[in-house]
Amino acid sequence: MLPAIGQGALALETREGDARTRDIVAPLDDFETHQSVLAERALLAALRGGCLAPVGAYGRIEAGRLALDAVVLSPDGRQRLVASGSTEVAAAAALGQEVAESLLGQGAAELIAAARAT
């Protein structure tokens, strides 16, 4: 079972233009987690899903590469679309888009629309 997008990751917000605060919290930004969440969020955006969309994803670094597994489910859970991919760590957004395109090709948009209608 794949978790919802961004599960387990913490985020910090700072005021726009507040360089001092950004410098203070910068050491808390874990690069691998950041890239993993970027890939997951790019996937969700490309699917045009929100927090209630039946979408799960798991991004992680494996052997120096960013890997992403994703799933879209029908509202009743009977239909399950899956896709995976991997790339260089710096290409997180492109990976999310690529995996989303695979899911869309399998009919993910219809499952997400059905979930919105219920």
Order of alpha helices (4+ residues) and beta strands (2+ residues): alpha-alpha-beta-beta-beta-alpha-alpha
